[in-house]
Amino acid sequence: MSERVILHYFNGRGKMESIRWLLTVAEVEFDEMYLTNREQYEKLLKDGSLMFQQVPMVEIDGMKLIQTKAIFQYIAEKYSLHGKDAKERVMINMYCEGLMDFMEMMMALPFCVDRKPQLDKIKAKAIERYLPVFEKAVTEKVYLVGGRVTCADVLLLECTLMLEECFCDILRDYDGLKSFQGRMTSIPAVRRFLQPGSKRRPIPDETYTKTVQEVFQMKIQL
């Protein structure tokens, strides 16, 4: 039996949450080692575990992987949540990279002193750039690429749920995306992940923000 996957990050969402989502949909059990102080981070640096001095870091298959997109794609490939050929994979990657770029705007919210300008920017980008693309895609097809669930669908579900946490009625006029959410949340692993007590992390709070700032000595913002 292969060793259990271990995630190294904070006890919060940030850039690790999409990896938690993907492992959950792949039905892969994982453990987490939470960073709670500067000394833990310095130990990872000293051990040579962080190639570019960054987290998330995931231990899997005898490797210590960093860089969120690289980790995400490795897991997707390993557990058949990526495309079956080069054309499908490049479409999936385009969707995923667009979503990750957009989601980073929401990840920055806990670190904003004045959140309103950032929220206004997020809402405008969602309505003008992202939601129309995905509404069209999921209205024309059941899933984004290849007629089956891929990592792009997992990321889209996570993103739309995050948006609704910021703006409860933002999907009011997007029937395709609401139907897509219904299809995705009917997947047993997803349904379990959305229940209280799962490994899904809650909306970032002051404790999460303070921990990140202390560990990185306020030099790095997620």
C-alpha positions in Angstrom: 0.0 0.0 0.0 1.3 3.5 -0.9 2.1 6.0 1.8 -0.7 8.3 2.8 -0.7 11.8 1.2 0.4 14.6 3.5 -0.4 18.3 3.0 1.7 21.0 4.5 0.0 24.3 4.9 -2.0 26.5 7.3 -5.2 25.5 8.9 -7.2 27.4 6.4 -8.1 27.5 2.7 -5.6 29.6 0.7 -3.9 27.8 -2.1 -4.2 24.4 -0.6 -8.0 24.3 -0.7 -8.2 23.4 -4.4 -5.9 20.5 -3.7 -8.1 19.3 -0.8 -11.1 19.4 -3.2 -9.3 17.4 -5.9 -8.1 14.7 -3.5 -11.6 14.5 -2.1 -13.2 14.0 -5.5 -10.5 11.4 -6.3 -11.4 9.7 -3.0 -7.9 9.8 -1.8 -7.3 10.0 2.0 -4.8 12.5 3.2 -3.3 13.9 6.4 -2.5 17.5 7.1 0.5 19.1 8.9 -0.6 22.6 9.8 1.9 25.5 10.0 1.2 27.4 13.2 4.5 29.1 13.9 7.7 30.5 12.2 9.8 27.6 13.6 7.9 25.0 11.6 8.4 26.9 8.4 12.1 27.4 9.1 12.5 23.7 9.7 10.9 22.9 6.3 13.4 25.4 4.7 16.3 23.8 6.6 15.3 20.3 5.5 15.2 21.4 1.9 11.5 20.5 1.6 10.5 23.8 -0.1 12.1 24.2 -3.5 11.3 27.9 -3.8 10.7 28.5 0.0 6.9 28.3 -0.6 3.9 26.4 0.5 1.6 24.6 -0.3 3.8 21.5 -0.1 2.4 18.0 -0.7 4.1 14.7 0.1 3.0 12.1 -2.4 4.6 9.1 -4.1 7.9 9.7 -2.4 8.0 13.3 -3.6 7.7 16.7 -2.0 5.8 18.8 -4.5 5.4 22.5 -4.5 3.7 25.0 -6.8 -0.1 24.8 -6.7 -0.6 24.3 -10.4 2.0 21.6 -10.6 0.5 19.7 -7.6 -3.0 20.1 -9.0 -2.1 18.7 -12.4 -0.1 15.8 -11.0 -3.0 14.7 -8.9 -5.4 15.2 -11.8 -3.2 13.0 -14.0 -2.7 10.4 -11.4 -6.3 9.9 -10.6 -7.8 10.3 -14.1 -9.3 13.7 -13.6 -7.5 15.2 -16.5 -8.1 15.0 -20.3 -7.6 11.8 -22.3 -5.5 13.5 -25.0 -3.5 16.7 -25.6 -6.4 18.7 -26.9 -8.6 17.9 -23.9 -5.7 18.6 -21.5 -5.0 22.0 -23.0 -8.6 23.0 -22.7 -8.8 21.8 -19.1 -5.6 23.7 -18.3 -6.9 26.9 -19.8 -10.1 26.7 -17.7 -8.1 25.8 -14.6 -5.5 28.6 -15.0 -8.3 31.2 -15.6 -10.1 30.0 -12.5 -7.0 30.0 -10.4 -6.1 33.5 -11.4 -9.6 34.7 -10.5 -9.7 32.8 -7.2 -6.4 34.4 -6.1 -8.4 37.7 -5.9 -10.7 36.1 -3.3 -7.8 34.5 -1.4 -6.4 38.0 -1.0 -9.5 39.3 0.8 -8.5 38.3 4.4 -5.4 40.4 4.0 -7.1 43.5 2.7 -7.5 46.3 5.3 -10.4 47.8 3.3 -12.2 44.9 1.6 -14.8 46.9 -0.3 -12.6 47.9 -3.3 -11.4 44.3 -3.6 -14.9 42.9 -3.4 -16.0 45.4 -6.0 -13.2 44.3 -8.3 -14.0 40.6 -7.8 -17.7 41.1 -8.6 -16.9 43.1 -11.7 -14.4 40.6 -13.0 -16.9 37.7 -12.3 -19.7 39.3 -14.2 -17.7 40.8 -17.1 -15.1 38.1 -17.7 -15.6 34.7 -16.0 -19.2 33.8 -15.4 -20.4 34.3 -19.0 -17.6 32.0 -20.2 -18.5 29.2 -17.8 -22.3 29.7 -18.1 -22.0 29.1 -21.9 -19.7 26.1 -21.4 -21.9 24.2 -18.9 -25.1 25.1 -20.8 -23.8 23.5 -24.0 -22.3 20.5 -22.2 -22.8 18.5 -19.0 -19.2 19.0 -18.0 -16.5 21.4 -19.2 -14.4 18.9 -21.2 -14.8 15.4 -22.5 -18.2 14.5 -21.1 -17.0 13.5 -17.7 -15.9 15.1 -14.4 -12.3 16.6 -14.6 -10.2 18.8 -12.4 -11.6 21.8 -14.2 -15.2 21.0 -13.0 -13.9 20.5 -9.5 -12.2 23.9 -9.6 -15.3 25.6 -11.1 -17.5 24.2 -8.3 -15.1 25.5 -5.7 -14.9 28.9 -7.3 -18.7 29.4 -7.7 -19.2 28.4 -4.1 -16.6 30.9 -3.0 -18.3 33.6 -5.1 -21.7 32.9 -3.4 -20.0 33.3 0.0 -19.1 36.8 -1.1 -22.2 37.6 -3.0 -25.1 35.4 -2.1 -27.2 36.1 -5.3 -24.4 36.4 -7.9 -25.6 33.3 -9.8 -29.2 34.3 -9.8 -29.2 34.8 -13.6 -26.9 31.9 -14.4 -29.2 28.9 -14.7 -26.5 26.8 -16.3 -24.1 27.3 -13.5 -26.7 26.5 -10.9 -27.6 23.3 -12.7 -23.9 22.5 -12.9 -23.6 23.0 -9.1 -26.4 20.6 -8.6 -24.8 17.9 -10.8 -21.5 18.3 -9.0 -22.9 18.3 -5.4 -24.8 15.1 -6.2 -21.4 13.3 -6.4 -21.2 11.4 -3.0 -17.6 12.5 -2.2 -18.5 16.1 -2.9 -21.7 15.9 -0.9 -19.6 14.5 2.1 -17.0 17.3 1.7 -19.7 19.9 2.0 -21.0 18.6 5.3 -19.8 20.0 8.7 -16.8 18.2 10.1 -15.2 17.4 6.7 -11.7 18.5 5.8 -13.1 21.5 3.9 -11.7 24.6 5.6 -14.1 27.3 6.7 -14.1 30.9 5.4 -10.8 32.5 6.5 -10.9 34.3 9.8 -8.7 36.5 11.9 -6.8 33.6 13.4 -5.9 32.3 9.9 -4.8 35.7 8.7 -2.7 36.4 11.8 -1.0 32.9 11.6 0.0 33.5 8.0 1.4 36.9 8.7 3.4 35.6 11.7 4.8 32.6 9.9 6.0 34.7 7.0 6.9 37.7 9.2 4.4 39.7 7.1 6.7 39.4 4.0 4.5 37.0 2.0 0.8 37.5 1.3 -1.4 34.6 0.1 
